[in-house]
Amino acid sequence: MPEDASPPAADSATGSPEPVAGRGGPMLALLARGLELWLRQQCEAIGDLEIQLEGSAAELLRGRLEGVRLTARRVVYQRLEIEQVTLRSEAIRVRMGVLLRTRAVQLEHAFRVRGQVVFSGEGLGRSFSIPPWSGLGDGLAEELLGLAPLSSIRIAEDRLILSAAGGIDPPGEGRAIELATEVAAVEGTVELRAEPGARRSRLPMDPNIRIERAQLGGGLLELGGEALVSA
């Protein structure tokens, strides 16, 4: 995703705040901390987190941000393990009165973000072994392999490998059946497909999320696109 020029004002949400004398000072640091708290409340876990706020000092003090850039690593969102998230938002507004009273961020309206998320093969394997994602994995196995449940999912170079145990006597104790699939962004979602003309399956997607790019490589799955974040 192309990067803009360096932001006029920035503050990391991890470690000690950078000096911002004349550009928001303690108020800017408070806003960055409030956004960090809000983000951590949306996720089950976040490892490293860096936040940069963009905008003039006057706008920041009024709670209007030209944009927010963030990079997060080792994220767990709704039990889905994500290796890295890199996002940039459009302009957003924060209720500064609430922030000053409670140090909690309250957004005035929904806003869009653009960026990318990266998954490891190991993280996908763990995520698809537990609800709610195990049900999605079983559906993929049924559509692409012709049997379920999904026994494993992993990444091998530039392929996503789905595996299920074949055999019905007793169930699940036959030979393992594997299928190597490619991934592509199609009509706002992710499509898995094997050889040309073979079966293919598209992931169900939240209507507030649009996937524009999907690629595999180096043991990672990278998705790029945009999403609408509710206030």
MIDOSE-1310 file (N, C-alpha, C; in nm, 2 decimals, decimal comma, always signed):
residues 231
mped	+0,09/-0,12/+0,00/+0,00/+0,00/+0,00/+0,09/+0,12/+0,00; +0,07/+0,22/-0,09/+0,16/+0,34/-0,10/+0,15/+0,42/+0,03; +0,27/+0,47/+0,07/+0,28/+0,55/+0,19/+0,28/+0,70/+0,16; +0,21/+0,78/+0,24/+0,21/+0,92/+0,22/+0,34/+0,98/+0,28
aspp	+0,36/+1,11/+0,27/+0,47/+1,17/+0,33/+0,46/+1,16/+0,48; +0,57/+1,19/+0,54/+0,57/+1,17/+0,69/+0,47/+1,26/+0,75; +0,39/+1,21/+0,85/+0,29/+1,29/+0,91/+0,34/+1,41/+0,99; +0,26/+1,52/+1,00/+0,31/+1,64/+1,06/+0,32/+1,62/+1,21
aads	+0,25/+1,53/+1,27/+0,26/+1,51/+1,41/+0,25/+1,36/+1,44; +0,33/+1,30/+1,52/+0,33/+1,16/+1,55/+0,36/+1,13/+1,69; +0,30/+1,02/+1,74/+0,33/+0,97/+1,88/+0,31/+0,83/+1,88; +0,40/+0,76/+1,94/+0,39/+0,61/+1,95/+0,30/+0,58/+2,07
atgs	+0,22/+0,48/+2,06/+0,13/+0,44/+2,17/+0,20/+0,33/+2,26; +0,33/+0,30/+2,23/+0,40/+0,21/+2,31/+0,52/+0,28/+2,36; +0,57/+0,25/+2,48/+0,69/+0,32/+2,54/+0,65/+0,46/+2,58; +0,75/+0,54/+2,61/+0,72/+0,68/+2,65/+0,68/+0,77/+2,54
pepv	+0,58/+0,86/+2,56/+0,54/+0,95/+2,46/+0,66/+1,04/+2,41; +0,66/+1,07/+2,28/+0,77/+1,16/+2,23/+0,73/+1,30/+2,27; +0,83/+1,39/+2,29/+0,80/+1,53/+2,32/+0,72/+1,59/+2,21; +0,61/+1,66/+2,25/+0,53/+1,72/+2,15/+0,50/+1,87/+2,19
agrg	+0,59/+1,94/+2,25/+0,57/+2,07/+2,29/+0,53/+2,16/+2,17; +0,42/+2,23/+2,19/+0,38/+2,32/+2,08/+0,29/+2,25/+1,98; +0,28/+2,12/+1,99/+0,20/+2,04/+1,89/+0,09/+1,96/+1,96; +0,05/+1,99/+2,08/-0,05/+1,91/+2,14/-0,02/+1,87/+2,28
gpml	+0,11/+1,85/+2,31/+0,17/+1,82/+2,44/+0,09/+1,71/+2,51; +0,06/+1,72/+2,64/+0,00/+1,62/+2,71/-0,14/+1,57/+2,65; -0,21/+1,67/+2,59/-0,34/+1,63/+2,53/-0,32/+1,53/+2,42; -0,22/+1,55/+2,33/-0,19/+1,45/+2,23/-0,15/+1,32/+2,28
alla	-0,07/+1,31/+2,39/-0,04/+1,19/+2,45/-0,16/+1,12/+2,51; -0,25/+1,20/+2,57/-0,37/+1,14/+2,63/-0,46/+1,08/+2,52; -0,47/+1,15/+2,41/-0,55/+1,10/+2,30/-0,49/+0,97/+2,24; -0,36/+0,96/+2,23/-0,29/+0,84/+2,18/-0,32/+0,72/+2,28
rgle	-0,31/+0,75/+2,41/-0,33/+0,65/+2,51/-0,47/+0,60/+2,51; -0,57/+0,70/+2,49/-0,71/+0,66/+2,48/-0,74/+0,57/+2,36; -0,68/+0,60/+2,25/-0,69/+0,52/+2,13/-0,63/+0,38/+2,15; -0,52/+0,37/+2,22/-0,46/+0,24/+2,25/-0,55/+0,16/+2,33
lwlr	-0,61/+0,22/+2,44/-0,70/+0,15/+2,53/-0,82/+0,10/+2,45; -0,88/+0,18/+2,36/-0,99/+0,15/+2,28/-0,96/+0,03/+2,19; -0,85/+0,03/+2,13/-0,81/-0,08/+2,04/-0,79/-0,21/+2,12; -0,73/-0,20/+2,23/-0,70/-0,32/+2,31/-0,84/-0,38/+2,36
qqce	-0,94/-0,30/+2,38/-1,07/-0,35/+2,42/-1,14/-0,42/+2,31; -1,11/-0,39/+2,19/-1,17/-0,46/+2,07/-1,11/-0,59/+2,05; -1,00/-0,62/+2,10/-0,93/-0,75/+2,07/-0,90/-0,83/+2,20; -0,89/-0,96/+2,18/-0,85/-1,05/+2,29/-0,71/-1,03/+2,33
aigd	-0,62/-1,00/+2,23/-0,48/-0,98/+2,26/-0,42/-0,89/+2,15; -0,32/-0,81/+2,20/-0,24/-0,74/+2,10/-0,10/-0,74/+2,16; +0,00/-0,78/+2,08/+0,14/-0,77/+2,13/+0,19/-0,63/+2,12; +0,28/-0,61/+2,02/+0,33/-0,47/+2,00/+0,23/-0,39/+1,93
leiq	+0,22/-0,26/+1,97/+0,13/-0,17/+1,91/+0,19/-0,03/+1,89; +0,19/+0,02/+1,77/+0,24/+0,16/+1,75/+0,13/+0,24/+1,68; +0,10/+0,36/+1,74/+0,00/+0,45/+1,68/+0,06/+0,58/+1,65; +0,03/+0,64/+1,53/+0,07/+0,77/+1,49/-0,06/+0,85/+1,46
legs	-0,07/+0,97/+1,52/-0,18/+1,06/+1,50/-0,14/+1,17/+1,40; -0,23/+1,20/+1,30/-0,20/+1,30/+1,20/-0,29/+1,42/+1,21; -0,24/+1,54/+1,20/-0,33/+1,65/+1,21/-0,26/+1,77/+1,27; -0,32/+1,89/+1,26/-0,26/+2,01/+1,32/-0,29/+2,01/+1,47
aael	-0,21/+2,09/+1,55/-0,23/+2,09/+1,69/-0,37/+2,14/+1,73; -0,42/+2,24/+1,65/-0,55/+2,29/+1,68/-0,66/+2,19/+1,66; -0,65/+2,12/+1,55/-0,75/+2,01/+1,52/-0,74/+1,90/+1,62; -0,62/+1,86/+1,66/-0,61/+1,75/+1,76/-0,67/+1,79/+1,89
lrgr	-0,65/+1,91/+1,93/-0,71/+1,96/+2,06/-0,86/+1,96/+2,05; -0,92/+1,98/+1,93/-1,06/+1,98/+1,92/-1,12/+1,84/+1,90; -1,02/+1,74/+1,89/-1,07/+1,60/+1,88/-1,08/+1,55/+1,73; -1,04/+1,64/+1,64/-1,04/+1,59/+1,50/-0,90/+1,55/+1,45
legv	-0,89/+1,43/+1,40/-0,77/+1,38/+1,35/-0,78/+1,36/+1,20; -0,67/+1,41/+1,13/-0,67/+1,39/+0,99/-0,66/+1,24/+0,95; -0,60/+1,17/+1,04/-0,59/+1,02/+1,02/-0,51/+0,96/+1,13; -0,52/+0,83/+1,14/-0,45/+0,75/+1,24/-0,38/+0,64/+1,16
rlta	-0,25/+0,62/+1,19/-0,18/+0,51/+1,14/-0,14/+0,41/+1,25; -0,16/+0,29/+1,23/-0,12/+0,19/+1,33/-0,06/+0,07/+1,27; +0,03/+0,01/+1,35/+0,09/-0,12/+1,32/+0,08/-0,20/+1,45; +0,02/-0,32/+1,44/+0,01/-0,41/+1,55/+0,06/-0,55/+1,51
rrvv	+0,12/-0,62/+1,61/+0,17/-0,75/+1,59/+0,11/-0,85/+1,69; +0,10/-0,97/+1,65/+0,05/-1,08/+1,74/-0,09/-1,04/+1,79; -0,18/-1,02/+1,70/-0,32/-0,98/+1,74/-0,41/-1,10/+1,74; -0,50/-1,10/+1,84/-0,61/-1,20/+1,84/-0,74/-1,13/+1,84
yqrl	-0,82/-1,14/+1,73/-0,95/-1,07/+1,72/-1,05/-1,17/+1,69; -1,15/-1,18/+1,78/-1,26/-1,28/+1,77/-1,20/-1,42/+1,75; -1,10/-1,45/+1,83/-1,03/-1,58/+1,83/-0,95/-1,61/+1,70; -0,94/-1,51/+1,61/-0,86/-1,53/+1,49/-0,72/-1,47/+1,51
eieq	-0,62/-1,55/+1,50/-0,48/-1,51/+1,52/-0,43/-1,43/+1,39; -0,38/-1,31/+1,41/-0,33/-1,23/+1,30/-0,18/-1,20/+1,34; -0,09/-1,22/+1,24/+0,05/-1,20/+1,27/+0,08/-1,05/+1,27; +0,03/-0,97/+1,18/+0,05/-0,83/+1,17/-0,06/-0,75/+1,11
vtlr	-0,09/-0,63/+1,16/-0,19/-0,55/+1,10/-0,13/-0,41/+1,08; -0,15/-0,36/+0,96/-0,10/-0,22/+0,92/-0,22/-0,15/+0,86; -0,26/-0,04/+0,92/-0,38/+0,04/+0,88/-0,36/+0,19/+0,88; -0,43/+0,26/+0,80/-0,44/+0,40/+0,80/-0,58/+0,44/+0,79
seai	-0,63/+0,53/+0,88/-0,77/+0,57/+0,87/-0,79/+0,70/+0,80; -0,91/+0,72/+0,76/-0,95/+0,85/+0,71/-0,97/+0,94/+0,83; -1,01/+1,07/+0,81/-1,03/+1,16/+0,92/-1,13/+1,11/+1,02; -1,11/+1,12/+1,15/-1,20/+1,08/+1,25/-1,22/+1,18/+1,35
rvrm	-1,33/+1,18/+1,43/-1,35/+1,27/+1,54/-1,37/+1,19/+1,67; -1,32/+1,25/+1,77/-1,32/+1,19/+1,91/-1,39/+1,29/+2,00; -1,48/+1,24/+2,09/-1,54/+1,33/+2,19/-1,44/+1,36/+2,30; -1,38/+1,48/+2,29/-1,27/+1,51/+2,38/-1,33/+1,53/+2,52
gvll	-1,45/+1,57/+2,54/-1,50/+1,59/+2,68/-1,50/+1,45/+2,75; -1,55/+1,35/+2,68/-1,55/+1,21/+2,74/-1,40/+1,17/+2,77; -1,31/+1,20/+2,68/-1,17/+1,16/+2,69/-1,11/+1,22/+2,82; -1,14/+1,35/+2,84/-1,08/+1,43/+2,95/-1,14/+1,38/+3,08
rtra	-1,27/+1,34/+3,08/-1,34/+1,29/+3,21/-1,30/+1,15/+3,24; -1,29/+1,06/+3,14/-1,28/+0,92/+3,17/-1,15/+0,86/+3,11; -1,08/+0,93/+3,03/-0,96/+0,88/+2,96/-1,00/+0,77/+2,86; -1,13/+0,76/+2,83/-1,17/+0,66/+2,73/-1,21/+0,73/+2,60
vqle	-1,18/+0,67/+2,49/-1,22/+0,72/+2,36/-1,36/+0,69/+2,32; -1,43/+0,79/+2,28/-1,57/+0,77/+2,22/-1,57/+0,84/+2,09; -1,60/+0,76/+1,98/-1,60/+0,81/+1,85/-1,73/+0,88/+1,82; -1,73/+0,98/+1,73/-1,85/+1,05/+1,70/-1,92/+0,99/+1,58
hafr	-1,85/+0,91/+1,49/-1,91/+0,85/+1,37/-1,82/+0,74/+1,32; -1,88/+0,66/+1,24/-1,80/+0,55/+1,18/-1,69/+0,61/+1,08; -1,59/+0,53/+1,06/-1,49/+0,58/+0,97/-1,42/+0,46/+0,89; -1,36/+0,49/+0,78/-1,30/+0,39/+0,70/-1,15/+0,38/+0,73
vrgq	-1,10/+0,25/+0,71/-0,96/+0,23/+0,72/-0,91/+0,15/+0,60; -0,79/+0,17/+0,56/-0,73/+0,09/+0,45/-0,60/+0,03/+0,50; -0,56/-0,08/+0,45/-0,44/-0,14/+0,49/-0,43/-0,29/+0,46; -0,35/-0,36/+0,54/-0,33/-0,50/+0,52/-0,32/-0,58/+0,65
vvfs	-0,36/-0,71/+0,64/-0,34/-0,80/+0,75/-0,26/-0,92/+0,70; -0,18/-0,97/+0,79/-0,09/-1,09/+0,75/-0,12/-1,20/+0,85; -0,13/-1,32/+0,80/-0,16/-1,44/+0,88/-0,04/-1,54/+0,85; +0,00/-1,61/+0,96/+0,09/-1,72/+0,94/+0,02/-1,85/+0,93
gegl	+0,08/-1,95/+0,87/+0,02/-2,08/+0,85/-0,01/-2,14/+0,99; +0,08/-2,12/+1,09/+0,05/-2,18/+1,22/-0,07/-2,11/+1,29; -0,08/-1,98/+1,27/-0,19/-1,91/+1,33/-0,32/-1,95/+1,27; -0,32/-1,96/+1,14/-0,45/-2,01/+1,07/-0,48/-2,15/+1,12
grsf	-0,38/-2,24/+1,13/-0,41/-2,37/+1,18/-0,48/-2,37/+1,31; -0,42/-2,29/+1,41/-0,48/-2,29/+1,54/-0,62/-2,23/+1,54; -0,64/-2,12/+1,46/-0,77/-2,05/+1,46/-0,88/-2,14/+1,40; -0,84/-2,21/+1,29/-0,95/-2,29/+1,23/-0,97/-2,43/+1,30
sipp	-0,91/-2,45/+1,41/-0,93/-2,57/+1,49/-1,03/-2,54/+1,60; -1,07/-2,42/+1,62/-1,16/-2,38/+1,73/-1,28/-2,30/+1,68; -1,40/-2,30/+1,75/-1,51/-2,21/+1,71/-1,47/-2,07/+1,73; -1,52/-1,98/+1,65/-1,62/-2,00/+1,54/-1,56/-2,04/+1,41
wsgl	-1,43/-2,04/+1,40/-1,36/-2,05/+1,27/-1,36/-2,20/+1,23; -1,37/-2,30/+1,32/-1,37/-2,44/+1,28/-1,49/-2,47/+1,19; -1,61/-2,40/+1,21/-1,72/-2,42/+1,12/-1,69/-2,38/+0,98; -1,62/-2,26/+0,97/-1,59/-2,21/+0,84/-1,49/-2,31/+0,77
gdgl	-1,39/-2,36/+0,85/-1,30/-2,46/+0,79/-1,37/-2,59/+0,74; -1,46/-2,63/+0,82/-1,54/-2,75/+0,78/-1,62/-2,73/+0,65; -1,67/-2,61/+0,64/-1,74/-2,57/+0,51/-1,65/-2,57/+0,39; -1,53/-2,52/+0,41/-1,43/-2,52/+0,30/-1,39/-2,66/+0,26
aeel	-1,37/-2,74/+0,36/-1,34/-2,88/+0,33/-1,45/-2,95/+0,26; -1,57/-2,93/+0,30/-1,68/-2,99/+0,23/-1,69/-2,95/+0,08; -1,67/-2,82/+0,06/-1,69/-2,76/-0,08/-1,57/-2,80/-0,17; -1,45/-2,80/-0,11/-1,33/-2,82/-0,19/-1,28/-2,97/-0,20
lgla	-1,30/-3,04/-0,08/-1,25/-3,17/-0,07/-1,36/-3,28/-0,09; -1,48/-3,23/-0,06/-1,59/-3,32/-0,07/-1,61/-3,40/+0,06; -1,55/-3,37/+0,16/-1,57/-3,43/+0,29/-1,53/-3,33/+0,41; -1,58/-3,36/+0,52/-1,55/-3,28/+0,64/-1,55/-3,37/+0,76
plss	-1,49/-3,33/+0,88/-1,44/-3,20/+0,90/-1,30/-3,17/+0,85; -1,26/-3,05/+0,85/-1,12/-3,01/+0,81/-1,03/-3,06/+0,93; -0,92/-3,12/+0,89/-0,83/-3,17/+0,99/-0,71/-3,08/+1,01; -0,67/-3,01/+0,90/-0,56/-2,91/+0,92/-0,56/-2,81/+0,80
iria	-0,50/-2,70/+0,83/-0,48/-2,60/+0,72/-0,35/-2,54/+0,74; -0,27/-2,53/+0,63/-0,13/-2,47/+0,65/-0,09/-2,40/+0,52; +0,02/-2,33/+0,53/+0,07/-2,27/+0,41/+0,20/-2,33/+0,37; +0,21/-2,37/+0,24/+0,34/-2,42/+0,19/+0,38/-2,34/+0,07
edrl	+0,48/-2,26/+0,08/+0,52/-2,16/-0,02/+0,41/-2,07/-0,06; +0,36/-2,08/-0,19/+0,25/-2,00/-0,23/+0,12/-2,07/-0,25; +0,10/-2,17/-0,16/-0,03/-2,25/-0,17/-0,08/-2,26/-0,03; -0,21/-2,26/-0,02/-0,28/-2,29/+0,11/-0,33/-2,43/+0,10
ilsa	-0,28/-2,52/+0,20/-0,31/-2,66/+0,19/-0,42/-2,70/+0,29; -0,53/-2,75/+0,24/-0,64/-2,80/+0,32/-0,63/-2,95/+0,33; -0,66/-3,01/+0,45/-0,64/-3,15/+0,47/-0,76/-3,20/+0,55; -0,81/-3,32/+0,51/-0,92/-3,38/+0,58/-0,90/-3,53/+0,58
aggi	-0,94/-3,60/+0,68/-0,92/-3,75/+0,69/-1,03/-3,82/+0,61; -0,99/-3,90/+0,51/-1,09/-3,98/+0,44/-1,13/-4,11/+0,51; -1,22/-4,18/+0,45/-1,26/-4,31/+0,51/-1,39/-4,29/+0,59; -1,47/-4,39/+0,60/-1,59/-4,38/+0,68/-1,61/-4,50/+0,78
dppg	-1,51/-4,59/+0,79/-1,53/-4,70/+0,87/-1,40/-4,74/+0,95; -1,38/-4,68/+1,07/-1,47/-4,58/+1,13/-1,44/-4,44/+1,08; -1,53/-4,34/+1,10/-1,51/-4,21/+1,04/-1,38/-4,14/+1,08; -1,32/-4,08/+0,98/-1,20/-4,00/+1,01/-1,07/-4,08/+1,02
egra	-1,07/-4,21/+1,00/-0,95/-4,29/+1,02/-0,89/-4,34/+0,89; -0,94/-4,29/+0,78/-0,89/-4,33/+0,65/-0,77/-4,24/+0,62; -0,72/-4,25/+0,50/-0,60/-4,18/+0,46/-0,64/-4,03/+0,45; -0,54/-3,95/+0,47/-0,56/-3,80/+0,47/-0,57/-3,76/+0,32
iela	-0,66/-3,67/+0,30/-0,68/-3,62/+0,16/-0,64/-3,47/+0,17; -0,55/-3,43/+0,08/-0,50/-3,29/+0,08/-0,53/-3,22/-0,05; -0,55/-3,09/-0,04/-0,57/-3,01/-0,16/-0,49/-2,88/-0,15; -0,41/-2,85/-0,25/-0,33/-2,73/-0,26/-0,42/-2,63/-0,33
teva	-0,44/-2,51/-0,27/-0,52/-2,41/-0,33/-0,45/-2,28/-0,35; -0,48/-2,20/-0,45/-0,44/-2,06/-0,46/-0,54/-1,97/-0,40; -0,51/-1,85/-0,37/-0,60/-1,75/-0,31/-0,60/-1,63/-0,41; -0,72/-1,57/-0,42/-0,73/-1,45/-0,50/-0,84/-1,36/-0,44
aveg	-0,83/-1,23/-0,46/-0,94/-1,14/-0,42/-1,04/-1,13/-0,53; -1,16/-1,17/-0,50/-1,27/-1,17/-0,61/-1,40/-1,11/-0,55; -1,44/-1,00/-0,61/-1,57/-0,94/-0,57/-1,57/-0,91/-0,42; -1,46/-0,86/-0,37/-1,46/-0,81/-0,23/-1,43/-0,91/-0,13
tvel	-1,41/-1,04/-0,17/-1,38/-1,14/-0,07/-1,26/-1,23/-0,12; -1,23/-1,34/-0,05/-1,12/-1,42/-0,08/-1,18/-1,55/-0,14; -1,12/-1,59/-0,26/-1,16/-1,71/-0,32/-1,04/-1,81/-0,32; -1,07/-1,93/-0,28/-0,98/-2,04/-0,28/-1,01/-2,13/-0,40
raep	-0,91/-2,16/-0,48/-0,93/-2,25/-0,59/-0,81/-2,33/-0,62; -0,83/-2,45/-0,67/-0,73/-2,55/-0,71/-0,69/-2,53/-0,85; -0,68/-2,64/-0,93/-0,65/-2,63/-1,07/-0,76/-2,56/-1,15; -0,73/-2,50/-1,26/-0,83/-2,44/-1,34/-0,94/-2,54/-1,37
garr	-1,07/-2,50/-1,36/-1,18/-2,59/-1,38/-1,22/-2,67/-1,26; -1,13/-2,67/-1,16/-1,17/-2,75/-1,04/-1,26/-2,67/-0,94; -1,30/-2,73/-0,83/-1,38/-2,66/-0,74/-1,32/-2,54/-0,68; -1,40/-2,44/-0,65/-1,35/-2,32/-0,58/-1,45/-2,28/-0,48
srlp	-1,41/-2,20/-0,38/-1,50/-2,15/-0,27/-1,46/-2,01/-0,23; -1,56/-1,93/-0,21/-1,54/-1,79/-0,16/-1,58/-1,78/-0,01; -1,49/-1,71/+0,06/-1,52/-1,70/+0,21/-1,64/-1,60/+0,23; -1,73/-1,63/+0,32/-1,83/-1,53/+0,36/-1,76/-1,41/+0,42
mdpn	-1,80/-1,29/+0,38/-1,73/-1,17/+0,43/-1,83/-1,07/+0,49; -1,79/-1,01/+0,60/-1,86/-0,90/+0,66/-1,89/-0,79/+0,56; -2,01/-0,74/+0,55/-2,04/-0,64/+0,45/-1,96/-0,51/+0,47; -1,91/-0,49/+0,59/-1,83/-0,37/+0,61/-1,68/-0,39/+0,57
irie	-1,64/-0,51/+0,52/-1,50/-0,53/+0,48/-1,50/-0,57/+0,34; -1,40/-0,51/+0,27/-1,38/-0,54/+0,12/-1,24/-0,57/+0,10; -1,22/-0,70/+0,06/-1,08/-0,74/+0,02/-1,05/-0,71/-0,12; -0,93/-0,64/-0,14/-0,89/-0,60/-0,28/-0,77/-0,67/-0,32
raql	-0,70/-0,74/-0,23/-0,57/-0,81/-0,27/-0,55/-0,93/-0,18; -0,51/-1,04/-0,23/-0,48/-1,16/-0,15/-0,36/-1,23/-0,22; -0,26/-1,26/-0,14/-0,15/-1,33/-0,19/-0,08/-1,42/-0,08; -0,02/-1,52/-0,13/+0,05/-1,62/-0,05/+0,20/-1,61/-0,08
gggl	+0,29/-1,63/+0,02/+0,43/-1,63/+0,00/+0,51/-1,63/+0,13; +0,61/-1,71/+0,13/+0,70/-1,71/+0,25/+0,63/-1,76/+0,37; +0,53/-1,85/+0,35/+0,46/-1,91/+0,47/+0,36/-1,81/+0,53; +0,32/-1,71/+0,45/+0,23/-1,61/+0,50/+0,12/-1,58/+0,40
lelg	+0,00/-1,55/+0,46/-0,11/-1,50/+0,37/-0,13/-1,35/+0,40; -0,13/-1,27/+0,30/-0,15/-1,13/+0,31/-0,28/-1,08/+0,24; -0,36/-1,01/+0,31/-0,48/-0,96/+0,26/-0,48/-0,81/+0,27; -0,52/-0,74/+0,16/-0,53/-0,59/+0,16/-0,66/-0,54/+0,12
geal	-0,71/-0,43/+0,18/-0,84/-0,38/+0,14/-0,88/-0,27/+0,23; -1,01/-0,25/+0,25/-1,06/-0,15/+0,34/-1,18/-0,20/+0,42; -1,21/-0,13/+0,53/-1,31/-0,17/+0,62/-1,38/-0,05/+0,68; -1,50/-0,06/+0,72/-1,58/+0,05/+0,79/-1,58/+0,01/+0,93
vsa	-1,52/+0,10/+1,02/-1,52/+0,08/+1,16/-1,63/+0,15/+1,23; -1,72/+0,08/+1,30/-1,83/+0,14/+1,37/-1,79/+0,23/+1,48; -1,87/+0,34/+1,50/-1,84/+0,43/+1,62/-1,88/+0,36/+1,75
